[in-house]
Amino acid sequence: MLDPTRLAVVSVLSSARWAEFAFVRSTVAVSASALSKQIGKLEDRGYADVRRGYVGKRPGPGSTSRTADSPHWNGT
């Protein structure tokens, strides 16, 4: 959890129930691939829940949300 990018992502997600990937990317000011890597690590550890969307038949912008029932969050 000591990675600065990961801490910035957790900070953004802690203030919202969910956030779009593009919003988190622009707020944290990292590339899409770097953010995707960090979101994946948070998801693997139960800190985030990722919902992937589609535009037509192609994968499109997704959203990232904190997991409300996770023991890592206080439920607010």
URBEL-V920396 format. One record per residue. RES is the residue in one small letter. D_CENTER is the distance of its C-alpha to the mean C-alpha in Angstrom with 2 decimals. Layout:
# URBEL-V920396
RES;D_CENTER
RES;D_CENTER
This chain:
# URBEL-V920396
m;13.89
l;16.19
d;14.44
p;14.28
t;11.24
r;9.28
l;11.08
a;10.28
v;6.47
v;7.58
s;10.17
v;8.46
l;6.62
s;10.05
s;11.91
a;10.62
r;10.64
w;8.11
a;7.11
e;7.94
f;6.67
a;10.00
f;9.83
v;7.04
r;9.09
s;12.25
t;11.61
v;10.81
a;13.46
v;12.61
s;13.39
a;11.40
s;12.50
a;11.58
l;7.92
s;8.06
k;9.96
q;7.91
i;4.84
g;8.10
k;9.65
l;7.45
e;7.84
d;11.44
r;12.11
g;11.09
y;8.63
a;5.86
d;7.23
v;6.72
r;9.60
r;11.22
g;13.89
y;17.21
v;19.50
g;22.90
k;23.02
r;20.44
p;16.72
g;15.20
p;12.24
g;9.54
s;7.20
t;4.02
s;5.83
r;7.13
t;10.11
a;13.12
d;15.69
s;14.22
p;16.72
h;14.17
w;13.84
n;17.02
g;16.61
t;16.67
